[in-house]
Each structure stands twice: as C-alpha cells, then as structure tokens.
Amino acid sequence: MGEALSPAAKADSAASTAPHRRVRHPGTVQVLATGIPLLLLAAAAVAAPWLPIPDAGAIDLGSSLSPPVWADGGGWDHVLGTDQLGRDLGARLLWGARLTLLIAFSSTILGAIVGTTLGMLAGYVRGWTDFAISRVIDAQLAIPFLLLAITIMTARGQSVGAIVAVLAIIGWAQYARVIRSEVLTLRSRPFILGLQIAGASPARIIFRHVLPNIADTLLVLATLQVGYVILAESALSFIGLGVTSPDISWGAMLADGRELMTSAWWLVAFPGLAITLVVVLISLLGDGLKARYDPRAGAR
Amino acid sequence: MSGAEPLLDVRGLCVECDDPLGKIIPVEDLSFALAAGDIVGLVGESGSGKTTVLRGLTGQLDANCRVIGGSVSFRGQEVLTRQASHLDRIRGSEVGVIFQNAMTSLNPVLKVKTQINEMLRAHDTIPHDQRPQWMRQQLAQLGFLDPDRVLGSYPHQLSGGMAQRVAIAVATCCRPSIVFADECTTALDVTVQAEVVRLMRDLAEQQGTALLFITHDLALVAELCTRVIVLYGGKVVESGTIDQVMQAPHHPYTRALLDAVPLFAERRRLVGIAGLPPVVREGFSGCRFAERCERAVAECRAGAIPWTTLGPGHGYLCIRPLEAGAF
C-alpha cells in the first residue's frame, strides 16, 4: 500500500487523531457536582455511629419540639430542632439516611438485574420466551403497588428484607419492558446479524454486545427508579407498612411528623427536603454519567 | 466457471414467508455456484429478494420465513439440513458478511479492537497472544496508515470509508472462503467506492475468496464481477458472464436495468422502469415482469415461463427474448 495512497487512506491519519485530542468530556462537571454530595451523604450515613452527633434515640422530654437553631426558641444543642420526644432531628435524619439509601439502592439493583435479564432474554430470543415474559410483565404492571405491599408485608412480616423485596418486585417489570423493546430494535441491526453469522453464542452476544448498547438506557432508568423507590419506601413507611420504630427512615420520619405539621413544621420539612434533594441529585447524576461515559456522546 | 468443484452450490432455493394476507415467496428456484476466486454479482432493484437470499444462505431468516425447498451445499456438504452447531462452525470460519451501512454493521459502543477480537475469538483461528499483531497486519493490508489508532477508536470516530474498511476487516479477519457483500458500496462516495472495490478484488485474486456481490449498481458489477445473476421478484431472470449479459441481454428486464445506468459519454436519455416489483404470493404464475414489460403478450401471464439455457451458467427466463445485439 506504499506510494499509491487512496484519498480514504490519507483521511484516516487526520480523522483518527480525534480520539487523542485532550478534550473535557461532556458531563464531567455534572457528575462531580452531583456525585460528591451524594458520596458525602452516603459516607456520613455509613459513619453515623462514630460521628460526634447526638444520640438519635435519646429521649429528652424537657426539650421536646424545639425548633431549628435559626428560629425563635431554637438552640445549638439541636441544630435542626427536635421531635415530640425531644430526639435530635439532625441525628435522626442521618440515621434515617442509612436505611433509606440501603433500601433504595438494594431494591433498585435487584430489580434492575432481574428486569434487565428477563427483558434482554425476551427481546433477543423472541418466540415463546418473549410471549411468556411479556405476559408476566403485563400482569405485574396490573397489580396495584399498595395491595402487593400489604400482602407481602402481612405474609412475611415487616422487615427490611421484605421491603427491599416488595420494591424490587414493583420495579423489575419497568426495566424488563423498556429493555425488551430496546433489544428488539438492536437485534435486527447488522452487527448483531454479523455476529450470529460468525457463530458467536447467544449468551456472548447478549452480554458482550447488546448489554453495552443498552447501558445508557439502563442507567437513566435506574436513576429514575432510585428516586421512585425512595418515594415508594417513604410512602410505605408513611402508611405504617414500611420501616417501624425504633428503626428510622425518612419516610417514617415524615409519617411521625404529619400530625404536628402545623405547629412544628421542621418535623416534615427536613425529611421532605432530604428526600427531594437526594432524588434530584441522583437523577442529575444519571444524566451526567450518561453524557460522560456513553462513547457515542462525543459524536453528537 | 472453471471445472473445479464449486465452493458453494445453491440449487433451487425457495424461501417462503408468512404474511397477514397469505404466504409470500420472496425467493423461488434460485440456483448458482461460486468457485474460489469467483466474483459474482447478484443484481436486482429494491424488493427483488437480494437480501432474503443472503439471509436464507446464512440461516438468518426472520422467524416468519423459512426455506421450503432446494439445497445449499458447501464444499460438497449439504448445509441446509445440518444442525445449527455445525452450521455455526461453517458460517463462522468460512463465511464473512459485509453489510450495506458500515455504521450499523459495527457495534457503536465497542472499540474496533474489541470487535475484530470478538470475531477471532468466535473461532480460534489465531492464538490469543498473536491477535494484536494479526489485527494490525489486517488493517495495514486494508490501507490504514495507523492501525493502532484505528484499533483504539470507536466506530463514530471513523469516517464512512474507514468504517466500511473496518467492517471488511471484521468480515474477513478469519480468512473466510466466501464473502457475501450486501450493497456494501451503496452508502459510500465514488472515490471510497473505488477503494473498496479494489480491496474486494484483491481479496478474490490474492486469497482466492469467492465473492457474492449483492447490489443494484450495474456499473459496479460490470467493473468488478466475472459473472452476474439478475434477480427479479425473487426469481433469476438472466445469468451469465459479464460480457454475455452486458453485451447481449436477452431479458427485457436486464435491458431496462442497463438503460437505467447513466452514461455520460452517450448523452442519451436515462430510461427508468415504471412501477415496482411485484409481491409474489403463493400460486402466482406467469412472468413476474409482465406488468412492467413493454414486450409482454397474453402468453407471458398465462403460465410458467421455461428457462432457456444458452451455456453453462448462461441463460434467461423469457418467452419473448430480445435478439442478441438488438440495441
């Protein structure tokens, strides 16, 4: 291929320098700006037992319902105020974050694994497998969330494991449905056909070639799902089916504070804010990660 | 065709597809043979069944389609009745496919390196530790100046021509004895097209690869191929060597296709073919081209048209053929 170089061959020296140019990846700032606060929160939640904060369970009726430090009657002893039993709200929020985040992440991951696997299987294999999985998805989506939760909680007892299971069961169908339709369009793409003709095994095609292509969808879905699951867990705890005393979650705190909402606004405002903030941060993190790590993003 | 045993021998291939309105026969009674080093053009307009032929031959028909007749033998061994595992082995190491759009025939989220490696991995032709070296050589042969950079790139970082050459590398890295090229130059501009054509010819001449070149571009076929098969409505309407078919077409459809090729030197009007190819359903009889043919008479629609053989691999499917040399 020595001296007689075609135009196409000449072009590649210029075009292929592109991947090596130093450019700031899109989304880096967003990932850092949302990821760092979330990491700090998670680290603080994990380290809560060793942090110099008031005991979250210590009852002090003398200082019950004291407002946050900046309001009238507030003090530095309890920066975010106290609840009706005089327990420090800040400490409770941090302890609540432990269970809230644990439940949210484990049920999201569990739901994602089950849903994605079934969705890819249905979309790739088609035929009876697809029919069976699709009908189960339809059935799952038709079952009301609360009914399912009540049934499982009464049957299995109220435990963290049961809550995670309920939330995962509610979540998987969503993944399966979206992933299935993504895979349906992917499997007819020529590169998949090429691999099939080359004799690559279905498992290899699914996990090595299909999965990376749906990773961005999966990421966006999962981040939306984390938010949804946090809200669902709060709702469960709010109606008394979720985390129960002495365990703390943000939803349970909301439920505890609702009767005093008019006189002690901080009881619901801070857990509510915490939920909102985390859900928003996770959604933004998902967007940022997609922009940052999707190899196709650079082409747009 | 030389007297040698053909690599691929297709006889009477029939494909049938289910359709809400009844059964469709997209390919009927297709026969051809490919020997080592052959470059055969399979020509037809959109909807004439070219891609279905490819899918039928490689065992990748859609779920609602199936092969209902004929035989496909590879090196003398029947492959249509083989079990899937056997077919996989033959397909993988002996058959490569190059698709129309390079951008969609490469996985957008994997590096070139990974994709070629996947092909090498699918059938252990090259030992693991020699693969990087092998990949570099392959790309260098395809005219890349900096194989390492290309290997480390994602498809979207390549230009269209580069991506098509990478697709050729993926299809041919295992030294297949047969390559099916499905409209693989259609999406490229002419300079890159010329380059790809040159690569294909090298492949056939230097490595003895048999090439089935599926296209609607007769000019390209004339330049690249040794033989041509003209497909219409899923049936072969004419076949022969390039000279036989191009110089003296017998079937009016071939004539019409040739008239639809722009020739600037001759300054003649470009003649199109009115209408679309028919969707052939079960029970169809008569000439498929009759609706669009100006020479058609009542007999053309009446019953099955016999194949007229003029020589080995040379013949046509018409009862009112054009006179040889009647331009």
Interface residues (C-beta under 8 A of the other chain):
Chain A: M1 L5 S6 P7 A8 A9 K10 A11 D12 S13 A15 S16 T17 A18 P19 H20 R126 G127 R189 P190 F191 L193 G194 L195 Q196 I197 A198 G199 A200 R204 R208 H209 P212 N213 A215 D294 P295 R296 G298 A299
Chain B: T58 Q60 A63 D88 R89 R91 G92 S93 V95 G96 V97 F99 Q100 N101 T104 S105 L106 N107 P108 V109 L110 Q115 E118 M119 A122 H123 A140 Q141 G143 F144 L145 D146 R149 V150 G152 S153 Y154 H156 Q157 L158 S159 G161 M162 R165 V170 A171 C174 T191 V192 A194 E195 R198
